Structure formats: C-alpha cells, structure tokens
Amino acid sequence: MNKAFVLGAGLGTRLGKLTECIPKPLIPVFGKPLIEFAFEHLIRHGITELVVNTHHKADAYHDHFQEGIYSGAPITFCHEDLLLGTGGGIDNVSALLAGATFMVYNGDILTDLPLDPLLKTHASGNHVATLVLRSGGPDRHVTFDPVSGTVTDIRNLLQTGSHGTHQFTGIYACSPGFLEYLQHGKEHSVIPVFLKLIDSGLLGAVVIDDGQWWDLGTRESYLEAHLKISGSGFPSYLAQHAGKWQEHCSPGSSIAPGANVDYASHIGTGAVVGAGAIISNSIVWPYAEVGPDVNLTRCVVRSGESIHENLVDAVI
C-alpha cells in the first residue's frame, strides 16, 4: 500500500474563528501544521504518494506546500468547488487511487497509533474496507464484532439495537473494489457506503488502543492536545526529533523579559509577547501580538491579531 487520501476539504465550523483564514488541517500544533503530522505518520508506514482534497481557503495549501512534495512524497491537491462530502471526495479522486489498495486519513486528527496492525489485518482478510477503531473515546458509534472481525452497525442505523461499542479514528484501508460502492459525481457521506458493506459482511475493523489520538475539531480539544503533548514524547514517529519541534517559542518570535510562557503554550514565528505577560495553555499564532502584562489562559491568538487585555477561554 503506497497511496493515501487525506481529507482536507472540511470547513472546520466547530473551530469557529480558528478556520476563518486557513483550512482546518493547517492549524498549527506547536507551530507545525496539523496535516504534516498525518503526512509524517503515513510516510513512516510506507506511503509514498499523497492525495489531498481542498475547498475552504485552498490557496493556503499551495502557499505552504509550494513544491507539491513533503519529505520526498509527492502531493496531489484536488480542489472541490462544491463540497462533495467524505464519500464524494474519494470518488472525485478515484482515478488517482484506482487499481491498488489505499488508505484514507481524516485531516483533522492528531495521532501516533501504530498503523502496522491495520495494514496486516486488511491484507489478510477479504474485507473491502477495514476501519481503525479504539475501545474508548467520546463518540463510540461503531459496533464491532471481535469474533468475526467485522463491523455490524453504526449508530444503530441498521437497527441492530446497538448504538456503538467503539470509537472510529478516521483512518481506514480500502481495496480497489471500494470505489465501486461510491456514488459517482455526487455529494455524499461515506457512512451509507459503510452500511452497504456491512450488509454484505465486507466492512472489517481492527482495534488499536496503543498510542494517542485526538480529533482536533474544537478549540477545547486543540488546547487539550497541546497540554497533553508537551514533554510526552508524542508522536512516537517523531521521536528522533524530540525536544526540537515541541519548542514553546518558535525561532523568530520575540518574548520580552519578564514574560512567562508555560509548558502547554506555544508562541509562533514572528509573534511578539510583551514584558510581564503570562501565557497559560494558550497558542499565539505566527505574527500575532500579546501586549505587556496581559494574562491569557486557554486562549488562541490568531495570526495578525493583537491583544491588550486579560482573557480566559477566548479566540482572538
């Protein structure tokens, strides 16, 4: 398996103002765009070709990845003038994925769960698609039968009486035949596709509880990830860079004497923090400004913004 489709076209509405000017997969995590974690994760598990769909603020992808390549892997960006959904998005790039097994990876997740069990499980079974599940999580909507290794329902949509036993991670492997189940040229979710596969006994799954996993769909989860990542050695696939990418102040940032930036915060390139400011579990994006003696707690200051008052739980 050497191709992966990374979903990058979502609007990121749950993140509110954080995605007004950039796509959700480009929000910085300790200064590193979220989608780069997905790329690193996939490349370290044998992926050599990346396909990304775009919609909202699509030019930002091209501005950031000007060479169309990441760590030696070429990236093909496919723009959607109208959002096609999780199923329609895959159908739209089917010509790029046809003929071989491929992986699908949600662009708004942050994880270092090992992918080898997925690759082995999918290769050894007869399922058209194999989902990565976790035993715990906030949204356990997928019902999994460990004896057969198959998914039997999702949110009780097939009226099995089960509303779910496991969390879907947003990562799955697909055989070429998966493309035949998609609606051609139409906006649609991948969930009805999964339900069709369940009816035929062709939707498999593997439970992977190792590693960490977050859906960074809200400001709260975005800040929580920074709080838990700091000093934890996450992600395992960047272990050789430990202590480098997690620096709390990016090169080119300016932190005045007497300012205090805690371990769960990050100050982006070109950002300015004034004397006496206290930054707690807050993210200051590149080229933003925090004034002198300002106290920020669980806040995000977006690029180009300037803040001169104390705030808690805010996006500026």
C-alpha positions as CSV (number, residue, x, y, z in Angstrom):
1,M,0.0,0.0,0.0
2,N,1.7,3.2,-1.1
3,K,-1.1,5.7,-1.7
4,A,-3.2,7.7,0.9
5,F,-6.1,10.1,0.6
6,V,-6.1,12.8,3.3
7,L,-9.3,14.7,3.7
8,G,-8.5,18.4,3.7
9,A,-11.7,20.0,2.3
10,G,-13.8,20.3,5.5
11,L,-15.0,23.8,6.7
12,G,-13.9,23.3,10.3
13,T,-17.1,25.0,11.5
14,R,-16.7,23.6,15.1
15,L,-13.4,25.5,15.4
16,G,-15.2,28.8,14.7
17,K,-12.8,31.8,14.1
18,L,-9.8,29.5,14.0
19,T,-10.6,28.4,10.5
20,E,-11.8,31.7,9.1
21,C,-8.5,32.3,7.3
22,I,-6.9,28.8,6.9
23,P,-8.2,25.3,6.3
24,K,-8.6,23.2,9.5
25,P,-5.7,20.8,8.6
26,L,-3.3,23.7,8.5
27,I,-3.9,24.9,12.1
28,P,-0.5,24.9,13.9
29,V,0.2,22.3,16.6
30,F,3.4,23.6,18.4
31,G,3.9,25.6,15.2
32,K,3.7,22.6,12.9
33,P,0.6,22.4,10.6
34,L,-1.7,19.6,11.7
35,I,-1.7,17.9,8.3
36,E,2.1,17.5,8.4
37,F,1.6,15.1,11.3
38,A,-0.7,13.0,9.1
39,F,1.9,13.1,6.3
40,E,4.7,12.1,8.6
41,H,2.6,9.2,10.1
42,L,1.7,7.9,6.7
43,I,5.2,8.1,5.2
44,R,6.7,6.3,8.1
45,H,4.3,3.4,7.3
46,G,5.2,3.1,3.6
47,I,3.0,5.7,1.9
48,T,4.9,7.3,-1.0
49,E,2.0,9.2,-2.7
50,L,-0.3,11.6,-1.1
51,V,-3.7,12.9,-2.4
52,V,-5.5,15.8,-0.6
53,N,-8.9,17.3,-1.4
54,T,-9.3,21.0,-0.8
55,H,-12.1,23.5,-0.7
56,H,-12.1,26.2,2.0
57,K,-9.1,28.6,1.7
58,A,-7.5,26.1,-0.8
59,D,-4.7,28.6,-1.8
60,A,-3.2,28.2,1.7
61,Y,-2.3,24.6,0.8
62,H,-0.4,25.6,-2.3
63,D,1.3,28.5,-0.5
64,H,2.5,26.2,2.2
65,F,3.5,23.2,0.0
66,Q,4.8,25.2,-2.9
67,E,6.8,22.3,-4.3
68,G,3.9,19.9,-4.1
69,I,6.0,17.4,-2.1
70,Y,6.5,16.5,1.5
71,S,9.5,14.6,2.8
72,G,10.0,13.0,-0.7
73,A,6.4,12.1,-1.2
74,P,4.5,14.0,-4.0
75,I,1.2,15.6,-3.0
76,T,-1.7,15.9,-5.5
77,F,-4.2,18.6,-4.5
78,C,-7.7,18.1,-5.9
79,H,-10.0,21.1,-5.5
80,E,-13.7,20.8,-4.8
81,D,-15.6,23.9,-6.0
82,L,-18.6,22.5,-4.1
83,L,-18.1,20.2,-1.1
84,L,-18.5,16.6,-2.1
85,G,-18.6,15.0,1.4
86,T,-16.4,12.2,2.7
87,G,-17.7,9.7,0.1
88,G,-17.9,12.1,-2.8
89,G,-14.4,13.4,-2.1
90,I,-13.0,9.9,-2.5
91,D,-15.0,9.3,-5.7
92,N,-13.6,12.6,-7.1
93,V,-10.1,11.3,-6.8
94,S,-10.8,7.7,-7.8
95,A,-8.7,7.9,-10.9
96,L,-5.7,8.6,-8.7
97,L,-6.5,5.7,-6.3
98,A,-7.8,3.0,-8.7
99,G,-6.0,-0.3,-9.1
100,A,-4.4,-0.7,-5.7
101,T,-5.2,-0.7,-2.1
102,F,-5.1,2.7,-0.5
103,M,-5.5,4.4,2.9
104,V,-7.9,7.1,3.9
105,Y,-6.9,9.5,6.7
106,N,-9.0,12.3,8.2
107,G,-7.1,15.6,8.0
108,D,-8.4,16.9,11.4
109,I,-7.0,14.1,13.6
110,L,-3.7,14.0,15.5
111,T,-2.5,10.6,16.4
112,D,0.5,8.3,16.6
113,L,-1.3,5.0,16.8
114,P,0.6,2.2,15.1
115,L,-0.7,1.5,11.6
116,D,1.0,-1.8,11.0
117,P,-1.9,-3.8,12.6
118,L,-4.2,-2.1,10.0
119,L,-2.0,-3.0,7.1
120,K,-1.7,-6.6,8.3
121,T,-5.4,-7.0,9.1
122,H,-6.6,-5.6,5.8
123,A,-4.1,-7.6,3.7
124,S,-5.0,-10.9,5.5
125,G,-8.8,-10.5,5.2
126,N,-11.4,-10.4,2.5
127,H,-13.0,-7.1,3.5
128,V,-13.4,-4.2,1.1
129,A,-12.6,-1.7,3.8
130,T,-11.0,-2.1,7.2
131,L,-11.6,0.6,9.9
132,V,-9.2,1.5,12.7
133,L,-11.2,1.6,16.0
134,R,-10.4,2.4,19.6
135,S,-12.0,0.8,22.6
136,G,-12.5,4.2,24.3
137,G,-13.4,7.7,23.2
138,P,-16.1,10.3,23.3
139,D,-18.0,9.0,20.2
140,R,-18.3,5.2,20.4
141,H,-20.7,4.9,17.5
142,V,-19.3,1.8,15.7
143,T,-20.4,-1.7,16.7
144,F,-17.6,-4.2,16.3
145,D,-17.8,-8.0,16.5
146,P,-14.3,-9.2,17.5
147,V,-15.1,-12.8,16.7
148,S,-15.8,-12.2,13.0
149,G,-13.6,-9.1,12.8
150,T,-16.5,-7.2,11.2
151,V,-18.4,-4.0,11.8
152,T,-22.1,-4.8,12.4
153,D,-23.7,-1.4,12.8
154,I,-23.0,2.3,13.0
155,R,-25.2,4.4,15.4
156,N,-27.9,1.7,15.2
157,L,-28.7,2.8,11.7
158,L,-29.2,-0.8,10.7
159,Q,-31.5,-1.2,13.8
160,T,-29.5,-4.0,15.4
161,G,-30.2,-2.4,18.8
162,S,-26.6,-1.3,19.3
163,H,-25.7,2.3,19.2
164,G,-22.0,1.5,19.2
165,T,-19.1,-0.1,21.1
166,H,-16.0,1.6,19.6
167,Q,-14.6,4.9,18.5
168,F,-13.9,5.3,14.8
169,T,-10.5,7.0,14.4
170,G,-11.0,8.4,10.9
171,I,-8.4,6.1,9.4
172,Y,-9.1,3.1,7.2
173,A,-7.7,0.9,4.4
174,C,-9.6,0.2,1.2
175,S,-9.3,-2.4,-1.5
176,P,-9.8,-1.2,-5.1
177,G,-13.3,-2.5,-5.1
178,F,-14.3,0.1,-2.5
179,L,-14.5,2.7,-5.3
180,E,-17.4,0.7,-6.9
181,Y,-19.6,1.4,-3.9
182,L,-19.3,5.2,-4.2
183,Q,-21.9,7.4,-5.9
184,H,-20.3,8.9,-9.0
185,G,-20.2,12.7,-9.3
186,K,-22.5,13.3,-6.3
187,E,-22.0,14.8,-2.8
188,H,-22.4,12.0,-0.3
189,S,-21.1,10.8,3.0
190,V,-19.1,7.6,3.4
191,I,-21.4,6.3,6.1
192,P,-24.1,4.9,3.7
193,V,-21.2,3.3,1.8
194,F,-20.0,1.6,5.0
195,L,-23.6,0.5,5.7
196,K,-23.8,-1.2,2.3
197,L,-20.5,-3.0,3.1
198,I,-21.9,-4.1,6.5
199,D,-24.9,-5.7,4.8
200,S,-22.5,-7.7,2.7
201,G,-20.2,-8.6,5.6
202,L,-17.4,-6.7,3.8
203,L,-16.6,-4.0,6.4
204,G,-13.8,-5.1,8.7
205,A,-12.1,-3.4,11.6
206,V,-9.1,-3.6,13.8
207,V,-8.9,-2.2,17.3
208,I,-5.7,-0.3,18.0
209,D,-5.6,1.2,21.5
210,D,-1.8,1.9,21.5
211,G,-0.6,5.5,21.0
212,Q,-2.6,8.7,21.5
213,W,-5.5,10.0,19.4
214,W,-7.3,13.3,19.2
215,D,-10.0,14.8,17.0
216,L,-9.0,18.5,16.9
217,G,-12.4,19.6,15.9
218,T,-12.9,22.1,18.7
219,R,-10.9,24.8,20.4
220,E,-11.0,22.8,23.6
221,S,-9.6,19.6,22.0
222,Y,-6.9,21.8,20.2
223,L,-5.7,23.2,23.5
224,E,-6.0,19.9,25.4
225,A,-3.7,18.3,22.8
226,H,-1.0,20.9,23.5
227,L,-1.4,20.3,27.2
228,K,-1.0,16.6,26.9
229,I,1.6,16.5,24.2
230,S,4.1,18.8,25.9
231,G,7.0,16.7,27.1
232,S,5.2,13.4,26.5
233,G,7.4,12.2,23.6
234,F,4.4,12.4,21.3
235,P,4.3,11.4,18.5
236,S,6.3,8.3,18.5
237,Y,7.2,8.6,14.8
238,L,9.0,11.9,15.5
239,A,10.9,10.5,18.5
240,Q,14.2,11.3,16.8
241,H,13.2,15.0,16.8
242,A,12.1,15.0,20.5
243,G,12.6,18.4,22.1
244,K,13.0,20.2,18.7
245,W,9.5,20.5,17.2
246,Q,7.9,21.0,20.6
247,E,9.8,24.2,21.5
248,H,7.5,26.6,23.2
249,C,8.8,29.6,21.3
250,S,9.4,29.3,17.5
251,P,12.5,30.8,16.0
252,G,11.9,34.4,15.1
253,S,9.4,35.0,17.9
254,S,10.1,37.8,20.4
255,I,9.5,37.2,24.1
256,A,10.2,40.3,26.3
257,P,12.0,40.0,29.6
258,G,9.7,39.1,32.5
259,A,7.1,37.3,30.2
260,N,6.1,33.8,31.2
261,V,5.1,31.1,28.7
262,D,4.1,27.8,30.3
263,Y,4.9,24.3,29.0
264,A,1.5,23.9,27.4
265,S,1.7,27.0,25.3
266,H,3.3,28.0,22.0
267,I,4.5,31.3,20.5
268,G,4.7,31.2,16.7
269,T,7.3,32.6,14.3
270,G,7.3,36.4,14.3
271,A,4.9,36.7,17.2
272,V,5.5,39.2,20.0
273,V,4.9,38.8,23.7
274,G,5.2,41.9,25.8
275,A,7.0,42.3,29.2
276,G,5.2,40.8,32.1
277,A,2.7,38.8,30.0
278,I,1.6,35.4,31.4
279,I,0.7,32.8,28.8
280,S,-1.0,29.7,30.1
281,N,-2.2,26.8,27.9
282,S,-2.6,29.3,25.1
283,I,-1.4,29.4,21.5
284,V,-0.1,32.6,19.9
285,W,0.0,32.1,16.1
286,P,2.7,33.5,13.9
287,Y,2.9,37.3,13.6
288,A,0.3,37.9,16.4
289,E,1.0,40.2,19.4
290,V,0.3,39.9,23.1
291,G,0.7,43.2,24.9
292,P,2.7,43.9,28.1
293,D,1.3,42.4,31.4
294,V,-1.5,40.6,29.5
295,N,-2.7,37.4,31.2
296,L,-4.0,34.7,28.7
297,T,-5.5,31.4,29.9
298,R,-6.7,28.7,27.4
299,C,-6.8,31.2,24.5
300,V,-5.8,31.3,20.9
301,V,-4.5,34.5,19.3
302,R,-4.6,34.2,15.5
303,S,-2.0,35.5,13.1
304,G,-2.1,39.2,12.6
305,E,-4.2,39.8,15.8
306,S,-3.2,42.0,18.7
307,I,-4.5,41.6,22.3
308,H,-4.0,44.0,25.2
309,E,-6.5,42.7,27.8
310,N,-6.6,39.7,30.1
311,L,-8.7,36.9,28.7
312,V,-9.8,33.3,29.6
313,D,-11.2,30.7,27.1
314,A,-11.2,33.0,24.1
315,V,-10.2,33.1,20.4
316,I,-8.9,36.4,19.2
